[in-house]
Amino acid sequence: MPPDPHFDPQPWQTITDSRAAAFLVHAEHSQYFVPFLDRECTVKQLSEEVPCTALQAYRAVEQMEDLGLIQTVRKITRRGKPIKVYTSVSKALFVPFKYAPHNSFEDMMLSRDNTWRELLFHSLMSQFYQVADDAGRDLGLRFLRHEGKPYVVQALGSGEDGSRGLIASFSAPDTPAIRDDWRVLKLTREQAKTLQQEFYELIHRYAGQEEGRDYILRVALAPYKEK
């Protein structure tokens, strides 16, 4: 069946309806919309891509139609009830957070951050326990003063043998590539912008590579502000 001649998706749409905005900024809900974005999709395809049950997909489609986010573009005739094919009413969307529920932006950023933080934390812990087992040493804290400054250091063993702290111990060539570092730096604006660009160039240098194993990398920089 040919496409509906009356259907003409607009290139951009700004969502100002609070119900539609609430749906799209919610990660669990928005996953149902993405398969229809600037392409055709059926309820069955949606249930396979998300994945979800057929009932969940059907209800999501009904809700998105009601919110004006998707529209039927054509129907596939078959024996029995025809199959509806949907697509987004716009090729691209912009959802201002001011139309979404309060704190939606903060909640979304925190949810994303927590997801990646949990993955990174699990990966770090696995390596820490593994290196401790391999070295036959205990993980623990070292309390010491060096050149008049007190230090509390995560470490493998007491350090009586001159061994380095936990993170520093991974600098050896035969150890896994590990870095976990938080610190406050004093930088001029020019230095901060240079560091920002250097971060980008360093990550871009390795991005897109297909060989090797997966690594989780977190790089963040922001002017310090106390809560």
Salt bridges, closest charged atoms under 4 A:
ASP38 OD1 - LYS91 NZ 3.69
GLU40 OE1 - ARG74 NH2 2.86
GLU48 OE2 - LYS44 NZ 2.62
GLU49 OE2 - ARG39 NH2 2.61
ASP66 OD2 - ARG19 NH1 3.15
ASP113 OD2 - ARG117 NH2 2.54
ASP113 OD1 - ARG218 NH1 2.73
GLU147 OE2 - HIS146 NE2 3.73
ASP161 OD2 - ARG137 NH2 2.58
ASP181 OD2 - ARG179 NH2 3.02
ASP181 OD2 - ARG183 NH2 2.97
